[in-house]
């Protein structure tokens, strides 16, 4: 057998093994709750990324919600005119923090 052929064959086997490992590692790290919808769900993506920081402090949550809800309130009342004239909202309730959604984001 030719040495190039053997090297090519071994590279192909290595790539296949790596792909299979990646596929099974997703299944191990992705909760079944999200896997049932899609293996492309954010929770099911690879954990091989370099995460520098994770989570939001309680103080940050308060600030984020406060700014967001104030802006939503201006839109709901029809008093937001800086960006465009937006119609007022009939039932725009206040946002609340969802830790599970934040973790997925």
N, C-alpha and C positions, 0 to 999 in steps of 0.2 A: 504494500500500500504506500501511496505517496504521503510524505510528511505533511504537505499542505492540506491534503484531504483529511488526515487525522486531526490536525489542528482545527480545521474548519468544523469538523464533526464534534469535537470536544467543546468548542465555543458555542455551538448550537445547543448541545446538552446543558451547558452551564446556563445559558440564557433561559432555556425552558425551566430548569430547576429554580432559577431566581424568580421567574414569573409565578410559578406555582407557590413558592414560599411567600411571595408578596400577597397573592390572593388568599392564602390560608391565614396569614397574619392579620389581614383586614377582618376576617370573620372572627378571629379571637378577640380583637380589640373593639369591635363595633357591637354595641348592645343590640340584642335581638329586636327591641322595640323600634330601632331605626333601620335595621337591616331588612325588616319585613317590608318597608316602603321602597328602599333602593340601596344598593351597595355604593351608590354615588352620593348618598347623604353626607353632609358635612361631618357628622359624627363617625362616619365609616372611612373617612380618608386616612391616608397613611400618617402615622405618628412619627415619621422619620424627619419631619420638618424641625428646624432649630427654633424652638420656642424660647424667646428671650424673657418674656414675662407673661403670666397668665392670671386672669381674674381682674376684678374691679373692686376697689375698696368701698366700704359702706359710704364714706364721704363722697366718693366719685359717683356712686349710684344716686345719691340725693341730688347732686348738682346736675347730672345728666337728665334725670326725670324732671327736675324743676325747670330747666331751660326748655326741654321738649314740651312739657305741659303748658308753659307760658305761651310758647309759640302756637301750640294747638288751640289754646284758649282765644288768642287773637284771631286766628282763622275762623274758629267756630262762631265768634261774635260778629264777624264781618269787618273787623277793624284793622285787619292786616292789608295795607295798601302798598307797602314798599316793593314787593316783588311783582305783583299783578293784582288786579281786582279779582278776588276769590269770593264765591258765594258763601254765605254763612252756613253753618252746619246745624242740623236739627238734633243730632244725638251723638256728639263727639265726647265720649267719656274720658276721664283722666287715665293716663297710662300708669301701669304698675310694673315694677321690676320682676322679671322672670329669670331666675338663676339658670334653669335648664336651657332656655333659649339663648342666654348670654354665653353659656358654656359651649353651645353648638356654634355660635357665631365666632 
